[in-house]
Amino acid sequence: MNIITSKQAQEKIDQLITETHEPILLKGETLNGVLIAENDWKAIQ
């Protein structure tokens, strides 16, 4: 899993959405998040 800061994600969100095929851990100052493809999310649901 790739790890980037929330600031980095803001700067290249379009690239992350269109080119990413694996989860990305978004590191925030106090909390973290995970960016995954919509199809992967639907499979989890």
Buried (B, 14 or more C-beta within 10 A) or exposed (E): EEEBEBEBBEEEEEEBEEEEEEEBEBBEEEEEEEBBEEEEEEEEE
